[in-house]
Each structure stands twice: as C-alpha cells, then as structure tokens.
Amino acid sequence: MDGIHDLGGKHGYGKVDRQAGAPTFAAIWEAKVFAIMMATGAAGAWKNSDQFRHFVEKIEPAAYLSHGYYGRWLGGAETALVEAGLIESEQLSARVEQLGGSGGDLIAARPQLRGQSINRETPSVSRARTAQRDVDAGLFSVGDAVLTSSEVKPGHTRLPAYARNKVGEIVTIHGGWVYPDSNAHGLGEQPKQLYTVKFASSELWGETSQYAEANVSVYLDLFEPYLQSDSVNEC
C-alpha cells in the first residue's frame, strides 16, 4: 500500500541514524510494548509477521513519523486488537484517560470498521521454522532484464514505491518464499519465487542524481508477481 511508511527514496528525511551500540530498549516502556506485541499475537490478534507489519503501516501518518519504532508497534497492536474484536476503541481511549492521557492526544491506531478489512478470514499459523517453501521453477533466470509492476496495491506489499515501473536485472534466485501480499490478509501463504534484482541508481532516481554520478547500484529482493520480462532490454 502507499503510505507514510514507504519512505525509501523520498527526500527530506536525512540519513538513517544507525545508532551503533545503542541498547535494545531505550526506555522501559519500549520493553513493555515488545511484551504487548508478543501477547497480542498469542491472543490471536495477528497470526504472522506480514499481518502485523500491515497493522503498523495503517497507523496515523503523524504518529508513524513521531512516535518512534516501538510507538509504531503500539499503534499496530491497538489496531490489531480492535480489528480482531478483542477490545473496543472506546475501551482503549477510556483506559488512556484513566492513566492521565487526554482526549486530544494523537491516536496512532486506525482500525478498519468490522467488515471493511481486506479479508476477515483467520490467517493460518505455519509451524515451519523459516518462510522458505517449495515451489515450481520460476519464470526468470540470472541475467534476465525485468520490469517491475506499476500497480498500487491497497494492502501490504514488499515492492517499494521508488522501484515501481523500473527496469532491473535478475542477479540471484532464492527459490520459493511465503508471499507477504497474501499472507498479511489471511489469504494463505501462496509462496512465490523470490529474486534479487539489481537496479542502476540512474534508473531509480534519474541520470542527474548524485547516486547516478557515483555509479551506485541498488539490490532489492522482489517476488515474481512484481516482475515481468523487459523484452526491450533483452534484445
């Protein structure tokens, strides 16, 4: 889906601060949110990491930018609880006010109304230790030129906006993996072939970008449904 979470390639946000050596939790509340996230999963509010990522994607954009990493998780957990019918938004708001919050505070969670979710079926819970699965041979080989999809999906996807409708080259074939676009919405794992695709920075951001001048390449792991053969560049 297109949303504030898809920040890759967008200007104005500065360099990524990696904070090497920083503690896992900067404050005790972050550790509590981690525990809440795990508990909501155990309670059945979400069934896989793809689904939880989509809950985080749906939070209020201003909250996404200002609440920090674990603040986003909290908003995602609240959305998951409400959409699963385990708690009502009014109950959450009442509890926040009991703990000293204000009705005018920024609320991150934006749960969909009952029946408005993309799919209300209960996602299956896989017991596999990894997301890798057996699938038939893929459509592409190493060295193939491919064109990424320009489609904008209403739900979860792992194809970033800056890499849509771009030409790249298959450099690695990873075999079958759980398809996040279906798994996030209770539509099953539907495993697909996964490839590493190499893009020239000039293809992504234009010939005049600073990255193009530095001859930088970008490598993305992309699923087969995002790709089609680019016959022009294969001639």
Secondary structure, DSSP 4 states (H G I P E B T S, - for coil): --STT--TT-SSS------TT--S-SSHHHHHHHHHHHHHHHTTS--SHHHHHHHHHTS-HHHHHHSHHHHHHHHHHHHHHHHTTSS-HHHHHHHHHHTT--TTSPP---PPPTT-SS--SPPP----SSSEE-----S--TT-EEEE--PPPSS--SS-GGGTT-EEEEEEEEEEE--HHHHTTTS----EEEEEEEEEHHHHH-TTSHHHHTT-EEEEEEEGGGEEE-HHHH-
